Amino acid sequence: MADDSRKEALRKAALDYHEFPKPGKLEIRATKPLANGRDLSLAYSPGVAEACLEIKADPSTSSRYTSRGNLVAVISNGSAVLGLGNIGAAASKPVMEGKAVLFKKFANIDCFDIEVNESDPEKLADIVCSLEPTFGAINLEDIKAPDCFIVEQLCRERMNIPVFHDDQHGTAIVVGAAATNALLVQNKKFEDIKVVSTGGGAAGIACLNMLLKLGVKRENVWLCDIAGLVYEGRTEEMTPQKAAYAQKSDLRTLDDVVEGADLFLGLSGPGVLKPEMVSKMAKAPIIFALANPNPEIDPADLAKVAPDAIIATGRSDYPNQVNNVLCFPFIFRGALDVGASEINDEMKIACIEGIAALARATTSAEAAAAYSGERMTFGPDYLIPKPFDPRLMGVVATAVARAAMKSGVATRPVDDIEAYKASLDQSVFKSAMIMRPVFAAASQVERRIAFAEGENESVLRAANAMIEETTDKPILIGRPDVIAMRAERAGLKIRPGVDFEIVNPESDSRYRQYWQAYHGLMQRKGVTPDLAKAIMRTNTTAIGAIMVQQDHADSLICGTFGQYLWHLNYLTQILGTEKLHPVGALSLMILEDGPLFIADTHVHPEPTPQQIAETVIATARHIRRFRTEPQIALCSHSQFGNLDCDTGRRMRAALEILDSEPRDFAYEGEMHTDSALDPELRNRIFPASRLTGPANALVFANADAASGVRNILKTKGGGLEVGPILMGLGNRAHVVTPSITARGLLNMSAIAGTPVSDYG
């Protein structure tokens, strides 16, 4: 009864997901404004005629003037829907919509799902071919074998855009990547292994074809289906595709041929591979039991008879899920971006190599967060990356684009493949472009960046990324055994004392030096020697600040847990001077339409006019580190003197301080936030404004307002935060917030890694 209740709850949740708040999973949105008569005349008659005539003169320009270059059709007749069979075109629509959603989510490819009531493969091919003017590529989906082979072949022969049957080639590519790494783990080679496969459908045949391209010998492949071994002379349940793998043999069953097999490839049904069959296989066998929802053998049963075996399935609750989403969004992304006329073998193999290589690299922090609790270290249980690894886009699509150009099928080759990869990374890591000049400046020097919370997993991942991507040297404050254990658990290759320095609060040779230095600074502020000793044993923020003060580190990053002002108090005690003192906290919010800087989000709850002026000056200096020219708005409830309120008075006084000396940046105030961001509104209210265009920095009269805007932009506006950047301490320390990610910490390490002379 409990199982029935859970199934019914899941069923209702799935139906509600598809029905509410509006039916289906897709909608169409305009990419251009249509707000007035001029917009209408450009979007439609008469302006649209100009785009039509350009395309008539040169059909290749359709990718410039229409969405075709980023538009894929997912086409099915619903004759072989995964796990459901021949349910028909209409019933297949939720699946095809889902496929379209995956294209958009993982590769930002626009997609129409097209369900066709046509069972004749040649007529279906005619329909697909007639759609070529609309689409940049075709994804055939859930068409039964052998019809799918006929449809794809006809379409590939007649169309000049990529045609890709994902059930065949997507599965084959991911299987190829998993097999590449499984053989590496088991110390075997493609050319030496014996392969036994069950299932002669589209996916099974495509996987075998791909294994041959990777080096498996044809004579070492034994294909079985519902009628047993495919052998020469067999007539039952045969197709030309199966016949290509017929063996000249007297053996007839799976049990007969499985002996000595290195790789079992199952795309058939549950329970096909018996434990006693596995016992006959070669040592360290590789089992790809890909039947859904239940595999050909249960992983628990496999472990009992072959503990040295590697298994992959089609399920997410077992290791090594063979999921086509690792492939199809990114192979299409690369193909579309270079205008490929087809997806050829070179592109497929490049896709395999990219996926396989990514699994061997350190797991991304984003993937680790999406799959919290799973161990993702390359090995028997981690042969292929997870679908939510954001590096797939840059690595795989770039490999595909490069292969398309090298093999001569790219009609719009990119000039700079590395710049292309950077643009893909930027589309996934929204901070990549604006952080580029900061990383470039940081790369000119080698700086020692201490992390107060060195045992934190996000810190460990950031440290790993620093070692791989920058010239800076991380120093982690924490217990070595805890750091080592957590690094290993997170699947990181870095090791304490080898790849980075550790400061152990419980035992460090500089302990006396540190507590005496802290006591010297604080002895007239109520800190006794005993208290100084205790703080230098327990307070990692204070330890890190003393390291910077003693020139044992160049900068400190702290705050991954705890309250901002608590950390700031110790930084001010230890690193503050008459010249260097906390001025404000600056958050860079990366939004869909560009960057927006917010200050002061943390340091001064109710800043004085002098503090506001200092914040504005520091904000301008820091904005320029991002190769951006400051346009700073002083924001208040009052607007250009129309209210006699506290924030208005303080902002006007700050403006007088700023105006008292020449400044080399644009600022204006006091004003409402909408006036700051909307230049037309601002010019109607105050035509004499010194700002040009929208403000790119907002400075508020209290931390509540600044922090509130920052949090709203993060949670409701989809903004990505870089920071907060602590201004005024000469880049010697930064306090982050507990919500920061490993990528955010890496960004902060680059900011901290910029030479001190460049900051204030």
C-alpha positions in Angstrom: 0.0 0.0 0.0 2.8 2.4 0.8 4.4 1.7 -2.6 1.1 2.3 -4.3 0.6 5.6 -2.4 4.1 6.8 -3.4 3.5 5.9 -7.1 0.2 7.7 -7.1 1.9 10.8 -5.4 4.6 10.7 -8.1 2.1 10.3 -10.8 0.1 13.3 -9.6 3.3 15.4 -9.2 4.3 14.6 -12.7 0.9 15.5 -14.1 0.8 18.8 -12.1 4.3 19.6 -13.3 3.1 19.4 -16.9 -0.2 21.2 -16.3 0.6 24.1 -14.0 1.0 27.1 -14.0 0.4 26.8 -17.7 0.2 23.6 -19.8 3.3 22.2 -21.3 7.0 22.9 -20.9 7.7 25.4 -23.7 6.7 28.8 -24.8 7.9 31.3 -27.5 9.3 34.7 -26.6 10.2 37.6 -28.8 13.9 38.5 -28.9 13.3 42.1 -30.3 11.2 44.9 -28.8 7.8 45.5 -30.2 6.7 48.6 -28.3 5.8 51.2 -30.9 5.0 51.8 -34.6 8.6 51.9 -35.6 9.3 48.5 -34.0 6.3 47.1 -35.9 7.5 48.5 -39.2 10.9 46.9 -38.7 9.6 43.6 -37.4 7.0 43.2 -40.1 5.9 45.2 -43.1 7.7 47.0 -44.7 11.1 46.4 -43.0 10.9 42.6 -43.0 11.2 42.7 -46.8 14.8 43.8 -46.5 15.8 40.7 -44.6 13.8 38.5 -47.0 15.6 40.0 -50.0 19.0 39.5 -48.4 18.2 35.8 -47.8 16.9 35.4 -51.3 20.2 36.8 -52.7 22.3 34.6 -50.4 20.5 31.8 -48.5 23.3 31.4 -46.1 22.4 34.8 -44.5 19.3 33.2 -43.0 21.5 32.5 -39.9 22.2 36.2 -39.6 18.7 37.6 -40.1 16.6 34.8 -38.6 16.7 32.3 -35.7 17.5 29.4 -38.0 21.1 29.2 -37.1 20.2 28.4 -33.5 17.0 26.4 -34.1 16.7 22.6 -33.9 13.7 20.5 -34.7 13.0 17.5 -32.5 10.9 15.2 -34.8 9.2 12.0 -33.9 6.3 9.8 -35.0 6.1 8.2 -31.5 6.8 4.7 -32.7 9.4 3.8 -30.2 9.2 6.0 -27.1 11.7 5.0 -24.5 10.0 2.6 -22.0 6.5 3.1 -23.6 6.8 1.7 -27.1 4.6 2.7 -30.0 2.3 5.3 -28.3 1.8 7.4 -31.4 2.7 11.0 -32.3 0.3 12.9 -30.0 1.2 10.9 -26.9 4.9 11.4 -27.6 4.7 15.2 -27.4 5.5 15.5 -23.7 8.8 13.6 -24.4 9.7 15.8 -27.3 8.9 19.0 -25.3 11.2 17.6 -22.6 13.9 17.1 -25.2 13.5 20.7 -26.3 13.8 21.9 -22.8 17.1 20.0 -22.4 18.5 21.7 -25.5 17.7 25.1 -24.1 18.8 24.3 -20.5 22.2 22.8 -21.4 23.2 24.5 -24.6 20.9 27.5 -25.1 19.6 26.1 -28.3 16.1 27.0 -29.3 13.9 24.1 -30.3 10.6 23.2 -31.8 9.1 19.8 -31.2 7.3 18.3 -34.2 5.2 15.2 -33.8 4.2 13.6 -37.2 1.4 11.1 -37.9 3.4 9.1 -40.4 4.5 5.5 -40.1 5.9 5.1 -43.6 9.7 5.9 -43.3 10.1 7.2 -46.8 7.1 9.6 -46.4 8.4 10.7 -43.0 11.7 11.4 -44.5 10.0 13.5 -47.2 8.3 15.6 -44.5 11.5 16.1 -42.6 13.4 17.1 -45.7 10.8 19.7 -46.5 11.5 21.5 -43.2 15.1 22.3 -44.1 14.5 26.1 -44.7 13.2 26.5 -41.1 15.9 24.7 -39.1 19.6 24.7 -38.6 19.6 21.0 -37.6 17.3 18.0 -37.1 17.1 15.7 -34.1 15.2 12.6 -34.9 13.8 10.9 -31.9 12.0 7.8 -30.8 11.4 6.3 -34.3 11.4 2.5 -34.3 14.0 0.3 -35.9 14.6 -0.4 -38.8 12.5 2.6 -39.9 14.9 5.0 -38.1 17.8 3.9 -40.2 15.9 4.5 -43.4 14.6 8.0 -42.3 18.1 9.1 -41.2 19.9 7.9 -44.3 17.4 9.5 -46.7 17.5 12.8 -44.8 21.3 12.8 -44.5 21.6 12.2 -48.3 19.1 15.0 -49.2 19.6 17.7 -46.6 22.5 20.1 -46.2 22.1 20.5 -42.4 23.0 18.1 -39.6 20.5 15.2 -39.1 21.1 13.2 -36.0 19.1 10.3 -34.6 19.9 10.7 -30.9 18.6 7.3 -29.9 21.4 5.8 -32.1 24.3 8.2 -32.1 23.7 10.0 -28.7 23.7 6.6 -26.9 26.7 5.4 -28.9 28.7 8.5 -28.1 28.1 8.3 -24.3 28.7 4.6 -24.4 32.0 5.3 -26.3 33.1 7.8 -23.7 32.2 5.4 -20.8 33.9 2.5 -22.5 37.1 4.6 -23.2 37.4 5.3 -19.5 36.3 1.9 -18.3 39.0 0.2 -20.3 41.5 2.7 -18.9 40.5 1.8 -15.4 40.6 -2.0 -16.1 43.9 -1.6 -18.1 42.5 -3.0 -21.3 42.4 -1.9 -24.9 39.7 -1.7 -27.5 41.6 -3.8 -30.0 42.0 -6.6 -27.6 38.6 -7.0 -26.0 35.7 -9.4 -26.7 32.3 -7.7 -26.8 29.0 -9.4 -26.2 25.9 -7.4 -26.9 22.2 -7.9 -26.4 19.7 -5.9 -28.4 19.7 -5.4 -32.1 17.7 -2.2 -32.2 18.9 1.3 -33.3 20.8 2.1 -30.2 22.5 -1.3 -29.9 23.7 -1.3 -33.6 24.9 2.3 -33.3 26.9 1.5 -30.2 28.6 -1.5 -31.9 29.3 0.6 -35.0 31.0 3.2 -32.7 33.0 0.6 -30.8 34.4 -0.6 -34.2 35.4 3.0 -35.0 37.2 3.2 -31.6 39.2 0.1 -32.3 37.2 -3.0 -31.5 37.7 -5.8 -34.0 34.7 -6.9 -35.9 35.4 -10.6 -35.3 35.4 -9.9 -31.6 31.8 -8.7 -31.5 29.0 -11.2 -30.7 25.5 -9.8 -31.0 22.5 -11.5 -29.4 18.8 -10.6 -29.6 15.5 -12.2 -28.6 16.2 -15.1 -31.0 19.8 -15.8 -29.7 23.1 -15.2 -31.4 23.1 -13.4 -34.7 24.9 -16.0 -36.9 25.5 -16.4 -40.6 22.5 -18.0 -42.3 20.0 -17.0 -39.6 16.7 -15.7 -41.0 14.5 -15.2 -37.9 14.2 -11.6 -36.6 16.9 -10.4 -39.0 17.7 -6.9 -40.5 20.5 -5.8 -42.7 22.0 -3.9 -39.7 22.1 -7.1 -37.6 23.4 -9.2 -40.4 26.5 -7.0 -40.5 27.5 -8.6 -37.1 26.6 -12.2 -38.0 29.2 -14.7 -36.7 30.2 -17.9 -38.4 29.6 -20.1 -35.4 27.7 -23.1 -34.1 27.0 -21.3 -30.8 23.5 -20.1 -30.4 22.7 -18.5 -27.0 24.0 -15.6 -24.9 25.1 -18.2 -22.3 27.2 -19.9 -25.0 29.0 -16.8 -26.2 29.5 -14.8 -23.0 32.5 -16.8 -21.9 35.7 -14.8 -21.9 33.9 -11.5 -22.7 35.5 -8.3 -21.5 32.6 -6.0 -22.2 28.9 -6.8 -22.0 26.7 -4.2 -23.8 23.0 -4.6 -22.9 20.3 -2.6 -24.6 17.6 -5.2 -24.2 15.6 -6.0 -21.1 15.7 -6.7 -17.4 17.4 -9.8 -16.1 18.9 -10.9 -19.4 22.4 -11.2 -18.0 22.4 -13.9 -15.2 25.0 -13.8 -12.4 26.3 -17.3 -13.5 27.0 -15.8 -17.0 29.1 -13.0 -15.5 31.2 -15.7 -13.7 32.2 -16.9 -17.2 33.4 -13.5 -18.3 37.0 -12.3 -18.3 38.6 -10.9 -15.2 37.7 -7.3 -14.4 34.7 -7.3 -16.7 32.9 -4.2 -17.9 29.1 -4.4 -17.8 26.9 -1.8 -19.5 23.4 -2.9 -18.5 21.5 0.0 -20.1 17.9 -1.4 -20.2 15.4 1.1 -18.6 13.9 1.2 -16.1 15.5 -2.1 -14.9 18.9 -3.1 -16.1 20.0 -6.5 -17.6 21.5 -7.3 -14.2 21.1 -5.8 -10.8 24.3 -4.1 -9.7 24.0 -5.7 -6.2 23.9 -9.2 -7.8 26.8 -8.3 -10.1 28.9 -7.3 -7.1 28.4 -10.7 -5.5 29.9 -12.7 -8.4 32.4 -10.1 -9.8 33.5 -7.6 -7.3 36.1 -6.3 -9.7 33.5 -5.5 -12.4 32.6 -2.1 -13.5 28.9 -1.4 -14.2 27.1 1.4 -16.0 23.3 1.6 -16.3 20.7 4.0 -17.6 19.5 4.9 -14.1 20.5 7.9 -12.1 20.4 6.0 -8.8 23.4 3.8 -9.8 26.9 4.8 -10.7 27.8 5.7 -14.3 24.5 6.7 -15.7 24.7 6.6 -19.5 22.6 9.6 -20.3 22.3 11.1 -23.8 22.1 14.6 -22.4 25.9 14.4 -21.9 26.1 14.5 -25.7 23.3 15.9 -27.8 23.1 19.5 -26.6 26.8 20.0 -27.0 27.3 18.2 -30.3 24.5 20.3 -31.8 25.9 23.5 -30.2 29.3 22.9 -31.9 27.7 21.9 -35.2 25.3 24.9 -35.3 28.0 27.4 -34.4 30.2 26.5 -37.4 27.3 25.9 -39.8 28.1 22.2 -40.2 26.4 20.5 -43.1 26.4 17.2 -41.2 27.5 15.5 -38.0 30.2 13.1 -39.2 32.3 10.5 -37.5 35.1 12.9 -36.7 32.7 15.1 -34.8 31.2 12.1 -32.9 34.6 10.9 -31.9 35.7 14.4 -30.8 32.6 14.4 -28.6 33.6 11.1 -27.1 37.1 12.3 -26.4 35.8 15.5 -24.8 33.3 13.8 -22.5 35.9 11.1 -21.5 38.6 13.6 -20.7 36.3 15.7 -18.6 35.5 12.8 -16.4 39.2 12.3 -15.8 39.6 15.9 -14.7 38.8 17.3 -11.3 35.0 17.4 -10.7 33.6 20.9 -11.0 32.2 22.6 -7.9 28.9 23.2 -9.7 28.4 19.5 -10.5 29.4 18.6 -6.9 26.7 21.0 -5.6 24.1 19.5 -8.0 24.9 16.0 -6.8 25.5 16.7 -3.2 26.7 13.6 -1.3 27.9 11.6 -4.3 31.6 10.8 -4.6 32.8 12.0 -8.0 36.4 10.9 -8.4 37.5 9.3 -11.6 37.4 5.6 -11.3 35.1 2.5 -11.4 32.1 4.4 -10.1 32.8 7.7 -12.1 33.5 7.0 -15.7 31.6 9.9 -17.3 30.8 13.4 -16.0 27.4 14.4 -14.7 25.0 16.3 -17.0 25.1 19.4 -14.7 28.8 19.8 -15.1 29.0 23.3 -16.6 32.3 22.6 -18.4 30.6 20.2 -20.8 29.5 23.1 -23.0 33.0 24.6 -23.5 34.9 21.3 -23.7 32.6 19.2 -25.9 31.1 21.9 -28.2 34.6 23.2 -28.9 35.9 19.8 -29.7 33.0 19.2 -32.1 33.4 22.6 -33.8 37.1 22.0 -34.2 36.5 18.5 -35.7 33.9 19.9 -38.1 36.3 22.5 -39.4 39.2 20.0 -39.6 37.0 17.6 -41.5 35.7 20.2 -44.0 32.0 20.3 -43.1 31.9 23.7 -41.5 30.4 26.4 -43.7 31.0 29.1 -41.1 34.3 28.2 -39.4 35.3 30.3 -36.4 38.5 32.3 -36.7 39.7 31.8 -33.1 38.8 28.5 -31.6 40.1 29.5 -28.1 38.0 32.7 -28.2 35.0 30.5 -29.2 35.6 28.3 -26.2 35.9 31.4 -24.0 32.5 32.6 -25.3 30.9 29.2 -24.5 32.4 29.3 -21.0 31.1 32.8 -20.6 27.6 31.7 -21.5 27.8 29.1 -18.6 30.0 30.9 -16.1 28.3 34.4 -16.3 31.3 36.0 -14.5 33.9 34.8 -17.0 33.9 37.8 -19.4 33.9 40.6 -16.8 36.4 38.8 -14.6 38.8 38.3 -17.5 40.8 41.5 -17.0 41.0 40.8 -13.2 42.4 37.3 -13.9 44.8 38.8 -16.5 46.1 41.3 -13.9 46.4 38.7 -11.3 48.4 36.4 -13.6 51.2 39.0 -13.8 52.3 38.2 -10.3 52.4 35.3 -7.9 50.6 36.1 -4.7 49.9 34.0 -1.5 46.2 33.9 -0.7 45.2 32.6 2.7 41.8 31.1 3.4 40.6 31.3 7.0 38.1 28.5 6.6 40.5 26.0 4.9 38.4 23.0 5.9 35.4 24.2 4.0 34.7 22.2 0.8 34.0 25.2 -1.3 37.4 26.6 -0.2 39.1 23.3 -1.1 37.5 23.4 -4.6 38.5 27.1 -5.0 42.1 26.2 -4.0 42.1 23.4 -6.5 40.9 25.7 -9.2 43.6 28.3 -8.3 46.3 25.7 -8.6 44.9 24.6 -12.0 44.0 28.0 -13.5 46.1 30.7 -11.9 49.6 31.6 -10.7 48.5 32.4 -7.1 49.3 30.1 -4.2 46.6 29.1 -1.8 47.3 28.8 2.0 44.7 26.9 3.9 44.2 27.4 7.6 42.8 24.3 9.2 43.6 20.8 10.5 45.7 18.9 8.0 43.9 15.5 8.6 40.5 17.1 8.1 41.6 19.0 5.0 43.1 15.8 3.5 40.0 13.8 4.3 37.6 16.3 2.8 39.7 16.9 -0.3 39.7 13.1 -1.0 36.0 12.8 -0.3 35.3 15.7 -2.7 37.4 13.9 -5.4 40.1 16.6 -5.5 43.6 15.7 -6.6 45.3 18.3 -4.4 47.1 17.2 -1.2 48.0 19.2 1.8 51.7 20.1 2.2 52.3 19.1 -1.4 50.1 21.3 -3.6 49.5 24.0 -1.0 50.6 25.3 2.4 48.6 24.5 5.5 48.6 26.5 8.7 47.4 24.3 11.5 45.9 26.3 14.4 46.6 23.4 16.7 50.3 23.1 15.9 52.3 25.7 14.0 56.0 26.7 14.5 55.0 30.4 14.3 52.5 30.2 17.1 54.6 32.2 19.5 55.4 34.8 16.9 51.7 35.1 16.0 50.3 35.4 19.5 53.0 37.9 20.5 52.3 40.0 17.4 48.6 40.0 18.1 49.1 40.8 21.8 51.4 43.7 20.8 48.7 45.2 18.7 45.9 44.7 21.2 47.5 44.9 24.7 46.1 48.3 25.4 42.7 47.2 24.2 42.0 44.6 26.9 43.7 41.6 25.3 45.9 39.7 27.8 48.7 37.3 26.8 46.4 34.3 27.7 43.6 35.7 25.5 46.0 36.4 22.6 47.2 32.8 22.9 43.7 31.4 22.9 42.7 33.6 19.9 45.7 32.4 17.9 44.7 28.8 18.6 41.0 29.1 17.7 40.2 32.1 15.6 41.2 31.4 12.0 40.3 34.9 10.8 42.6 36.5 13.3 45.4 33.9 12.4 45.0 34.8 8.7 45.1 38.5 9.4 48.3 38.1 11.5 49.8 36.1 8.6 49.2 39.1 6.3 50.4 41.5 8.9 53.6 39.5 9.3 54.0 39.2 5.5 53.5 35.4 5.5 50.6 35.9 3.1 49.6 38.7 0.7 45.9 38.6 1.2 43.2 36.8 3.3 39.8 35.6 2.3 37.4 34.8 5.2 33.6 34.7 5.9 32.4 31.4 4.5 30.6 31.0 7.8 29.8 33.5 10.5 28.7 37.1 10.5 30.3 39.7 8.3 31.0 42.3 11.0 32.5 39.7 13.3 35.2 38.9 10.8 35.6 42.6 9.9 36.3 43.5 13.5 39.4 41.3 13.6 40.6 42.6 10.2 40.3 46.1 11.4 42.1 45.4 14.6 45.1 43.7 12.9 45.3 45.3 9.5 43.7 48.7 9.9 46.0 51.7 10.0 45.5 55.5 9.8 45.8 55.2 6.0 44.1 51.8 5.5 40.7 51.2 7.0 37.5 49.6 5.8 35.6 52.0 3.5 32.8 49.9 2.2 31.8 46.6 0.7 31.2 46.5 -3.0 29.2 43.7 -4.7 29.3 43.2 -8.5 26.0 41.8 -9.7 26.2 40.2 -13.1 22.8 40.5 -14.7 21.3 39.5 -18.1 21.8 43.0 -19.4 25.3 43.6 -18.0 27.1 44.3 -14.7 25.8 46.5 -11.8 27.9 47.4 -8.8 26.2 47.9 -5.4 27.7 49.6 -2.3 28.0 49.7 0.7 26.4 46.4 1.4 28.0 45.5 4.8 30.5 47.9 6.4 28.7 51.0 7.5 25.0 50.6 8.6 24.4 54.3 8.4 27.4 56.0 6.8 28.3 59.6 7.3 28.6 61.9 4.3 32.4 61.5 4.5 32.0 57.7 4.5 29.6 57.9 1.6 32.1 60.0 -0.4 34.9 57.6 0.4 32.8 54.7 -0.8 32.0 56.5 -4.1 35.7 57.2 -4.7 36.7 53.6 -3.8 33.9 52.2 -6.0 35.1 54.1 -9.0 38.6 52.8 -8.4 37.5 49.2 -8.2 35.1 49.4 -11.2 38.0 50.3 -13.4 39.7 47.0 -12.4 37.0 45.4 -14.5 37.8 47.6 -17.5 34.6 49.5 -17.0 34.2 53.2 -16.8 32.3 54.3 -13.7 28.8 55.9 -13.9 27.9 56.2 -10.2 24.5 57.1 -8.8 24.1 58.2 -5.2 20.7 56.7 -4.3 18.2 58.0 -1.8 14.6 58.4 -1.0 15.0 62.0 -2.0 15.5 63.0 -5.7 17.6 66.0 -6.6 16.6 67.9 -3.4 12.9 67.2 -3.5 12.7 65.8 0.1 14.2 67.0 3.4 14.9 63.5 4.7 17.9 61.9 6.5 19.2 60.0 3.5 18.7 63.0 1.2 20.6 65.3 3.5 23.5 62.8 3.9 23.7 62.2 0.1 23.7 65.9 -0.6 26.5 66.5 1.9 28.5 63.6 0.3 27.9 65.2 -3.1 29.4 68.5 -1.8 32.5 66.6 -0.5 32.9 64.9 -3.9 32.5 68.2 -5.7 35.1 69.9 -3.5 37.9 68.4 -5.6 38.2 67.4 -9.3 37.2 63.8 -10.0 38.1 61.7 -13.0 34.8 59.7 -13.0 31.1 60.4 -13.5 28.8 60.6 -10.4 25.5 62.1 -9.7 22.8 62.3 -7.0 20.8 62.2 -5.0 18.2 60.2 -6.9 15.9 57.3 -7.0 17.1 53.9 -8.2 14.8 54.0 -11.3 16.2 57.4 -12.3 19.7 56.0 -12.0 19.0 53.0 -14.3 16.7 54.8 -16.8 18.4 57.7 -18.5 15.3 58.8 -20.3 13.4 59.2 -17.0 16.4 60.9 -15.4 16.7 63.4 -18.2 13.1 64.3 -17.9 13.5 64.9 -14.2 17.0 66.4 -14.2 18.3 67.3 -17.7 21.6 68.6 -16.3 22.7 65.2 -15.0 26.4 64.4 -15.2 25.7 60.7 -16.0 25.5 59.4 -19.5 23.4 56.4 -20.0 22.3 54.0 -17.2 24.3 54.1 -14.0 26.5 51.0 -13.5 27.0 51.6 -9.8 24.5 52.4 -7.1 25.8 53.8 -3.8 23.2 53.8 -1.0 22.8 55.8 2.2 22.5 52.8 4.4 23.5 49.1 4.3 19.9 47.9 4.6 19.0 49.4 1.2 22.2 48.3 -0.5 22.1 44.8 0.9 18.4 44.5 0.1 18.9 45.4 -3.5 21.8 43.0 -3.7 19.7 40.1 -2.3 16.7 40.9 -4.5 18.9 40.9 -7.6 20.4 37.6 -6.6 17.2 35.8 -5.7 14.6 37.3 -8.0 16.7 38.9 -10.8 18.9 35.9 -11.4 22.0 38.0 -10.7 25.4 36.4 -10.0 27.4 38.1 -7.3 31.1 38.7 -7.4 32.1 39.8 -4.0 31.6 41.4 -1.6 34.9 43.2 -2.2 36.2 44.9 0.9 37.4 48.4 -0.1 39.9 50.4 1.9 42.3 47.7 3.3 44.6 47.8 0.3 43.4 44.4 -1.0 44.9 42.7 2.1 41.7 41.0 3.1 38.2 40.3 1.9 35.1 39.1 3.8 32.8 37.0 1.8 29.4 35.6 2.8 28.3 32.1 3.6 26.3 31.8 0.3 29.4 32.1 -1.8 30.2 29.3 -4.2 33.5 27.8 -5.1 33.4 29.7 -8.4 32.8 32.9 -6.3 35.8 32.1 -4.1 37.9 31.6 -7.2 36.8 35.0 -8.5 37.6 36.6 -5.1 41.1 34.9 -5.1 41.7 36.7 -8.5 40.6 40.0 -7.0 42.8 39.4 -4.0 45.6 38.3 -6.3 45.9 41.6 -8.0 48.9 43.7 -6.8 48.2 45.8 -3.8 49.2 49.0 -5.6 46.2 48.6 -7.9 43.7 48.6 -5.0 42.5 50.7 -2.2 
